[in-house]
Amino acid sequence: MDKKLSLTIPFYNEVSRIERYTFTQAFTSNADCDFLLVNDDSSDNTFLILNELSVPNSNSTALDLKKNGGKNWAAI
């Protein structure tokens, strides 16, 4: 059985920066890695962008937290 790497990445009010991240192409690629994109109760449209990045059949999933607990809490 092949091992896969899973990464949890927290986001908070980062709609203006998400697309500048160099790893965003990996979210929709066939990389041997899974991404959990966690929106930590942002007041902007961060979750909408994350949801668009986690299209069906991609290696990413978007999760929307309704209470901000900080980046450490979002990564747990």
N, C-alpha and C positions, 0 to 999 in steps of 0.2 A: 504494500500500500504506500502510495506517495504521500509524503507529508506536505502540508500547505501552511503557509504563514498567514495569520489573521492579524490585522491591525485595526485598532480602534482610534479614530481621530476625532477629537472634540472641536466644535466650532461655536463661536459666540459673536454675533453681529459682524460677520466677515463677508458679507455679500460683495463688497467692493474689492476683496482680495482673493476670493476663491479661485477665480479663473486665472490669476497670475501664478498660482502654485504650479510648479513644474510637474507634480505627480498627478494632476487631475486626469491626464490621459490614461493613467494606469487604472482608474476607477472603472473604465468601460473597455479595457483591453482584455486579452486572454492571459494576463499575467498569472503566474501560479501563486496568487495571493488574494485573500479576501479582505475587503474594507468595510468596517462599520463606521458610517459617517454620522456622528452624533451632534445634533443641534441642541445647544444648552439654553433653551428658552430665549432665543434671540428676538429682538423687537423689530428687526428688519426682515428681509425676505430670504435669509440664509437657508431655511429649510426648503423653500421652493427650489432653490438652485441645487441643493444636495439631492433632492428628490429627482430632479431632472438628470443629474449625473448617475443616479442609480437606476438606470433604465432596465427593463426586463432583460434577462439573459446576460447581465453584466456580473462582475465579481464584487459589486458593492451593494450595501443596503443602507438606507437613510432612516434614522431614528429621531423622533422629535420629543425632547423632554419638555414638560410643561412647567417645570420649576428649575430655576438656575441654582446649581449647586457648586459651580466652579468647574474648571477644566479637569481637576483631579477626579471629582465625582462623576463627571460625564464619561471619563475614560474607564471607570470600573464596570 
